[in-house]
Amino acid sequence: MAIKLIAADMDGTFLNDHSDYDRPRFQRLLTAMQAQKVRFVVASGNQYPHLPQYFTGMDGDITYLAEDGAHIVSNGQTISEDVIPHTLLKAFLNWMSSQPLFKQAWVLFSGRQAAWTEILPVAKRFKQSSYFYGNLTHVMDLAEVTDAIYKIDITWPSFDVSAQETLVNQAFKGQLRATSSGLGGIDVILPHVNKAYGLAKLQQQWQINYSETLAFGDSGNDVEMLQKARYGYVMKNAPESVKQQVDLITPLTNNDSGVLAVMEDFLKAR
């Protein structure tokens, strides 16, 4: 059956290690997708405002499944959002302040109006986070933020955050869910929200089924999405723990345009 939807994670997947990609090659593929009526979806844990800048100058329709599926934007319009209740946010912050493993963490709230953090604007980490979050704003106390929040982003200097992920999932089972986001971070979102949830919404809206879907990812927060696609590829450069959960692996890494190479094979087969 012909492919009608292609979804791709960004960091470590679609993008190389320099946060770029082969733009002329992708434009050719995007043009082919338009001609063949194939939808292209950017599926990322990042904020929506951060994502379109990667595709400035590209000619073709792109839908953004941001915040791990909590915020979906098509043609510049929000078509779906899932917001964490403020009472739950405050309960989580109180719990986190009592956990030794969270003492050295950088914490951000990703919201509808802005991203919020207690990190000081003069700090190096604030500048680093500003790259991923549009309108990053310093606040004295995250508990005072009134914006609609899609996701809590927590990052540590150490890359192994499996213990922190487990702690959150035990303490807030049924209320919140933590999933690894790569590079020493976890995303904390509503338990029903993930990239697969967002992808399923789009599949339903566009009347595209599992067998017509191709997807790519490299981290724990991609696994459910890859399992929602008949052709769900984990990247060759992904951690072994992620590769073990998915049947298909790209022949090339993100630094060798692994996603574009597989896309070409599928689009040429049409």
Buried (B, 14 or more C-beta within 10 A) or exposed (E): EEBBBBBBBBBBBBBBEEEEBBBEBBBBBBEBBBEEEBBBBBBBBBBBBBBBEBBEEBEBEBBBBBBBBBBBBBEEEEEBBBBBEBEBBBBBBEBBEEEEBBEEBBBBBBBBEBBBBBBEEEEEBBEEBBEBBBEBBEBEEBBEBEBBBBBBBBBBEEEEBEEBBEBBBEBBEEBBBBBBBBEBBBBBBBEEBBBBBBBBBBBEEBEBEBEBBBBBBBBBBBBBBBBBBBBBBBBBBBBEEBBEBBEBBBEBBBBBBBBBBBBBEBBEEE
